[in-house]
Amino acid sequence: MRNYRQNSDIPSPINRSRCLTQNDFAALGIGDIAYIKAALVDGEEGFAIHSADGEALGFVIDRNVADAAARQHDLEPLSVH
C-alpha cells in the first residue's frame, strides 16, 4: 500500500480524465447508459430516450415507461436536465 504524504500525490479523477481522447470520451457509456430528457415532438410532450453517444432511441409519453424501456434493453436510465 502506498503511503501518500501530500495531497498532490493523490491521484485525481480529473487528472485521469485528461488521458481520454475525444473519441474515447464520446464512447463512454455506449451500451450501458440511456439518457432520458423531457421533449416536445410533433406538439406532444413526452420523454426522449438517447444512447450515450446522442443517438435517438425512442420517444414515449410517460417517464416511467422511458425508464422501463431503457432497462428492458439492459441500459441504465439517467436524467438529463
C-alpha positions in Angstrom: 0.0 0.0 0.0 1.4 3.4 -1.0 1.9 6.0 1.7 0.6 9.4 0.5 2.4 12.2 2.1 1.0 15.2 0.2 -2.4 15.9 -1.3 -0.6 16.3 -4.7 0.4 12.7 -4.5 -3.2 11.5 -4.5 -4.5 10.6 -8.0 -7.3 12.8 -9.1 -10.2 11.7 -11.3 -9.9 15.0 -13.1 -6.3 14.3 -14.0 -7.1 10.8 -15.2 -9.9 12.1 -17.5 -7.4 14.2 -19.4 -5.9 11.0 -20.7 -9.1 10.2 -22.7 -9.2 11.1 -26.4 -12.3 12.9 -27.7 -13.4 9.6 -29.3 -12.9 7.7 -26.1 -14.9 10.3 -24.1 -17.7 10.2 -26.6 -17.9 6.3 -26.4 -18.2 6.3 -22.6 -21.4 4.6 -21.6 -22.4 3.3 -25.0 -24.2 0.0 -24.4 -24.6 0.8 -20.7 -26.5 4.2 -20.4 -29.6 5.7 -21.8 -30.2 9.4 -21.3 -33.8 10.4 -20.7 -35.0 14.0 -21.1 -38.3 15.9 -21.5 -39.0 16.7 -25.1 -41.7 18.0 -27.4 -42.2 16.0 -30.6 -44.9 16.9 -33.1 -46.6 19.1 -30.5 -46.7 16.2 -28.0 -44.9 16.4 -24.6 -43.1 13.3 -23.5 -39.6 11.9 -22.9 -36.9 11.3 -25.5 -34.5 8.4 -25.0 -31.0 8.7 -26.3 -27.9 6.5 -26.3 -24.7 7.7 -24.6 -23.4 9.0 -28.0 -26.6 11.0 -28.6 -28.4 8.7 -31.0 -32.2 9.0 -30.6 -33.6 5.6 -29.5 -37.2 6.5 -28.8 -39.9 8.8 -27.5 -42.6 7.9 -25.0 -45.3 9.9 -23.1 -44.6 8.6 -19.6 -41.3 8.9 -17.7 -41.8 5.5 -16.0 -42.2 3.9 -19.5 -39.0 5.6 -20.6 -37.1 4.1 -17.6 -38.6 0.7 -18.2 -37.8 0.7 -21.9 -34.1 1.6 -21.1 -33.9 -1.2 -18.5 -35.6 -3.7 -20.8 -32.7 -3.1 -23.2 -30.1 -3.5 -20.4 -29.4 0.2 -20.2 -29.3 2.3 -17.1 -31.6 5.3 -17.5 -30.1 8.7 -16.4 -31.9 12.1 -16.4 -30.8 15.0 -18.5 -32.0 18.4 -17.3 
